[in-house]
Amino acid sequence: MARRWIDILNCPTRWAQSLSRKSHSSAFWVGLVLCLGITFSLVRPCNADQGEPTSATHFDNAHTGSQADGQPSTSHLLIRALTLRDHRTRVVVIGTTLLGIAAGVIGTFAYLRKRAMMGDALSHATLPGVAGAFMIMGTKNLPVLLTGAAATGVLGVLCVAGLRRIPRIKEDAAIGIVLSVFFGIGMVLMSLVQEMNTGQEAGLNTFIYGKAAALLVQDAQIIGGVTLLVLLGAVLLFKEFRAVCFDSSFAASQGISPTWVDFLMMGLVVLTTVVGLQAVGLILVVALLIIPSAAARFWTDHLVVMTLLAGLIGAVSGWIGSTISASAPRLPTGAIIVIVAGCLFFGSMLFAPHRGVIASLARRWSIARKVALQHLLRALAECEELADRGKTIPLEMVLPKRSWSAAQLRRLIQRATRLALLERSSSSSLQLTTAGRIDAERILRNHRLWEMYLIKYADIAPSHVDRDADEIEHILPVPLVQELERALLDSEATPPSPHGEEGAAR
Amino acid sequence: MTWDWALDGWIILAGVLSATSCALLGNYLVLRKMSLMGDAISHAVLPGLAIAFILSNSRSAWPMFMGAVIVGVFTALMIEAINRYGKVETGAAMGVVFSTLFAIGLVLIRQVADHVDLDPGCVLYGNIVQIPLDAFGGGIPPAITNLAVVLALNAAFVALLYKELKISSFDPELATTQGINASWMHYALMIMTAVTTVANFEVVGSILVIAMLIVPPVVAHLLTDRLGAMIALSLVVAISAAMGGHVLALFGPGWIGLDATANTSAMMAVVAGMLLALALLFSPHHGLIGRAYHRWALAQRIVQQDILGLLYRWHEMRPGENQPLPREHVLEAVGDGALARWAIRSLLRRCHVESRIVGGCERGLELSKEGRAAATQLIRSHRLWEVYLAKHFNLPPDHLHEPAERMEHFITDELHEQLAHDLTMPSHDPHGRSIPEPDNP
C-alpha cells in the first residue's frame, strides 16, 4: 500500500519527463488547457457588470421572472445569444460549454471502461448528499452542498462496486439498486426539509432538473475549475487510463494498479457529475458523460482523437443547446443540451465515414453487387466449359445455375454488359468478352482451387465443398492463390470440377 | 401523526398494488440481466405520456397507456438497433436512448405546461398522498382501479406465460428450439414494463418505480434458487416495503424528533433498500454472515483434521514410544497468525470434548480410539491422492505433498473406495510410507 502511494506521488515527475520528451499529442493537450484558461478568464471580468441586468434573452426572463412587454423576435434573441451580448447568456453558454468539454473528455474513459451506466447510479446517489448537507449545515452555500453530493456520490459508486461482488447480484441490478434506493433516501430527506419550513429549501429542487438558465458566475467558475482538473487529470494520467481501459490485466503487469486508476477515474467522473447537477440536473447529467464519447467513437479508432472529439462534441452540444434555449421561451436548457447531443450522436451513427451505419450498409451493398456479378461470370464460365469455347451461351442454360430469378438475372446481365464484360449476341444468348473471360476464369479457378484444397487437406466430402468455395472465391488474395496452385496443381490449366461433369452441369 | 384508515388504508393499498405489480415483472428483468431496461423504459415513456396528453388533451388512462406501450417498444427497438448497427454496448446505448427521450419529454411537458396539469416533479416521485383525495365523496379512487387492472394484467401475463417466460429467461436458445419465440417474449415483457411504469407514475414516480422493479426480486434471489419461490418471496418483500414505507414515512421522523412526515413513495424505496441490506447480511447461503460462517466452519474443520494428521504422523515416526505431542508443537506446525492460534485453541478444546484427543496442556496430546480412526482415514486419503497424482499426472515425488495436503479434506468415502480400487489397492505411497487400512470395527 505504502509503495503504491509513493508510486503515485512520483508520477508527476515521470509524466513531466514524458511530456518534455515526446508526444505531439501532449502538445495538443497543453494547447487545449491554455484555450480553456483563456475562456475561463472571459467569465471573470463580467463580475463588474453583474449588477445591471440588460434584459435580453430568456435566461434573463427566467431569472428575473419578468416577461418583457414588447417581446422581441426569436431570431433577434438568437443573434443576441450567439454573439454573447448579455452577461447572463455569456455565463450560461460558457458554463455549459465548459461542462460539455469536461464530461466529454472524462466520459470517454468511463465509456471505454464500460462504466457508462455507472454515471447514472452516481448522479442519482448525489441527491441524499445535497439534502443531507442542507439539513445538517442549514445553509445553501454551494460548496457545502456540492461536497455533500460528492460524498454520497462516492458512497454510491463504492456500493455498486461492493454489490457487484456478491455472486447473486449482477452489475445491472447493482446499478439499479443504488440508483433507486439512494434516490429514495434523497427524496425522503427532501420531503423532510420541505416540511420543516425553514423557507430556505426552495433551491434544492434545481439539483434534480438543473437550473442552467440561472447559472451564476460562481457556478461557472466552479465548472471551469473542474474542467481544468479533468483535463489535467486526462493529460497526466493518459497512459494509465489508456492501459486500464483497453487491458486492465496488462496494466497490472506494467505496475499500474487498476484499482487506483479506476478510483481516480471515477473521482473525476464524480467531480464532473457534481458540478453538472447545477447545469443539467441529476437525471440528464449522465447523458453528457455517455453521449459525446459514444458519438466520438464512430469517427475514430484513435484514443487521443476520440477524447478530443468527445470534448468537442460535448462543448458544441453545450454551446448550441444553451444558445437555442436562450432564444425561445419555455425550453429547459439542460434538456435542450441533451437533445442536441442526442442529435449529434444519431448524426454520427448514421453518417460517420467508416463505422457509421450508412457507410457500412453501403459497403455491404457494394460487396453484394460485386459478388453477384462474379457469380454471373462464373456461371457463364461453367456454361462455356460445357459448350465449346467462344460459342454463345443460351440464357436458359444460365438461369438454372443459381437460385436467381429471371428478373435478377436480366438486371445482372445488363450491368455486366454496361461494364463490357459480356455482350448479347442475340436476344436470348450471351457471349463473354475478352475482359469478361479473364475475370470469369479467375473466379472459376479460385473456386475450384478452394474446393480441391478443402477436399484434399480438410477432408471434406466433395458434395460439401461448393458452398464454402462459393463464399471465399471472391476474396482469395493473389499470394494465397499462388500457394494453392503450387500445392494442388501440376499444370497451368484450370482444374476440372471435383463434382464431375454432372455436377458442373447442375 | 394520526392514523386514519379512510386515508392511510387507500395509500397503503395503492402502495401494495404498485409494489406487487412491479415486483412480478421485476423478477424476469433481474434474471435476464435487464434491470437497467426497466430504468431506461421508465425514463423514456415520458415523451409518450406528454404526446398522449397533447393529443387527447386529458389525463384519462387509455391514451396514457397507449403512449407508454408505443414508446416502450420504441425504446427497446432503438436500444437494440444502436447496439446492433452502431456496435455500441448495451449499457451505453440505453444511456443514449433514455436520456434523449427523457429530455424530449421534459421539453414537451414544459411546452404544454400551461394547458395540462402535469408536473414534471410528480413524474419523478409520484404523489401517493393525493390518491385518496381523488375519490370524491367516497368510492374507490381511480388510481386504485388502474393499479388493480395493471396488477391483474401482470399476474395473468406471468401465470399464462410462466413456462415460456421461464425458459426464455434462462436459456433463449433452448426456448427457440422448443418453438417459443424468445424475442416476442422480450418485447411482451418490455410492453408490460412500460404499462406498469406508467400506471405507477402517480404512485411512486419514474425513478422509485425502479426500486420496486429491481430490489424485491434481488432480495428474493438472495434467499432462494427456485423461480416460483423467488416470485412469491419478491411479492412478500414488495408488500412489506409498501406497508413499512408508509408507516415509517408517517411515524419515522417523529421517532428521531422531527415534527414532519416524509414522502411515502420514497420511504418505500428506502425500506426496500433496508430489506436488501438485511438479506445481504442474513441470507443463509449468499448472506455475508452465512458465508463468513461457512468459511469459518470449513477453516475449523481443516485445522482440526490437520491436527489429527499431525498426531498420526507423530506416533507413526515414534513407534512404541507412546509419547504425547507437546502443545506448542501443534501451534508451530499447523498455523501461525493470531486468528489461526485462536482457532487452534478453541479447536483443541473441542477435540477434547469430542474425545478424539486425550490429554491436555500438561501432558501434551495423544490420539484416542475415535481420533485414531479419523486420523487413519485422513492419512489414507492423503497418501492415496499422492499415489493417484504420481500415477496419472507424472508429478515428481517432491510435488505431491502440497496438493494432497489441500485435497485430503475433501475426499469423500465414496471417492476413497474408487481411488483405492482404481489404484489396485496400493500399500505404500510414492514416498515409501505405508497407506493405513481403515480399521473395521
Interface residues (C-beta under 8 A of the other chain):
Chain A: Y111 K114 A116 M117 G119 D120 H124 I166 P167 R168 I169 K170 D172 A173 I175 G176 I177 L179 S180 V181 F183 G184 I185 G186 M187 V188 M190 S191 L192 E195 M196 N205 I208 Y209 I283 L284 V286 A287 L289 I290 I291 A294 R297 F298 R330 L331 P332 G334 A335 I336 V338 I339 A341 G342 F345 M349 R355 V357 S360
Chain B: V30 K33 M34 S35 L36 G38 D39 H43 I82 Y85 G86 K87 V88 E89 G91 A92 A93 M94 G95 V96 S99 T100 F102 A103 I104 L106 V107 R110 Q111 A113 P120 G121 L124 Y125 I207 L208 I210 A211 L213 I214 V215 V218 H221 L222 A249 P253 L258 D259 A260 T261 A262 N263 S265 A266 M267 M268 A269 V270 A272 G273 L276 L280 H286
